[in-house]
């Protein structure tokens, strides 16, 4: 569990983190979103005790980051933005060093190193020097060192940056897999990614938390609703009337397309727009050809927040 | 235990790259060259060994700078400092572990120069007492210069800057112990004995007694306290990142 209370951090005249408060529970994957230089990395550095906040404090698994940094470090796995590899060390050697530094007992060390090599898919490069690895493997070694001691809390600063789509999916699946039993905080600027794996999002802009909630909550708050689109078989006018009468529907647009009605609307009420729509379609007996919440919602939220300030 | 973890990695790190070998060879080469060519070793008397030990700390200024330059600046450059500072280790353990690794390489290099006095012993009859105190002095001076280098390395992410600044600092610190320099500094400060005061902080002043074969506790305390001071500064430089 992470509990951040009103932390601030200045570097000279610039305020990198300004009065930030949030919490993360076990089993929750929290996504940090924001433009470059917004304060994501600084917040993560504070959480991992690399930096000390000027004001405020935070607890990680009940330990105070300022008063008990050693305890905090023991229960956090951290992947910094620039993957911290020693270029002359072989992958296996590097992970063994991390296992030692993490104080994993000698009897368990080799087993842990082997396990993490398999888990993260490093088998092919164990004898290679870290300096000779491709970007994708470097990132994986970085993830491996963060996971080697099986920490209850994971802090990952842009774990998928610079990876190709296949690698992104692998890392994403790994995070999702791990996330169910851990507290995970990770940052990215790939919006689809955050939508795919995060239960909750925090958007940081100019050091402040600009928004905090589930993707749907944010869309509702910032855009006034979630966009929902689909196509049903039926008369366009009739579909328009029915959808417009739906509780919470706004800006309903329908156009006929090859005997079907393609629609687009904004759903302002709490709850899943898919459920409301599904019930309506069932009631009316409409065959549904397509229906989905629009993925661009988050993008619009992000742009709306970061553009206005 | 943590100190040992850091020590092992750091010690191996010296030998991953050819830099350590190159500097060791250059240092050993220089020392032998100086001895056998400049000092007329066939005379092989104690005066000769004295010159040998007087030359050594000057070579150490560059050698220890080369040994210490990557200790911290490389970590800063690679971003691995962020890793070291977020694993459950205390900063002083890392400072000590790194320093001891450098000190070991220094000690090994010094051991390898033992061939010189052994050669002298073969052809002549040197005073072993003076040779031992001479080596003690060289090791203590090297230990101090290395600690200063470690501190300077922790203030920059550029190894070359660390090398330069450390070498210059070392040479200046040594030079303060030269009588002529001390007198000039006194003059500069209009007769105040600033030069004499500063000379006390020069390793040169304390090496003198050791080279004469005298182990004076005051000199040992000087070297140890200055080394500890440099390591404390190193610790502060590492901790300062937090704020």
Interface residues (C-beta under 8 A of the other chain):
Chain A: X45 X48 X49 X50 X51 X52 X54 X70 X71 X73 X74 X76 X78 X80 X81 X82 X83 X84 X85 X86 X87 X88 X89 X97 X98 X100 X101 X102 X103 X145
Chain B: X1 X2 X5 X6 X9 X13 X16 X17 X78 X79 X80 X81 X82 X83 X84 X85 X86 X87 X88 X89 X90 X241 X242 X243
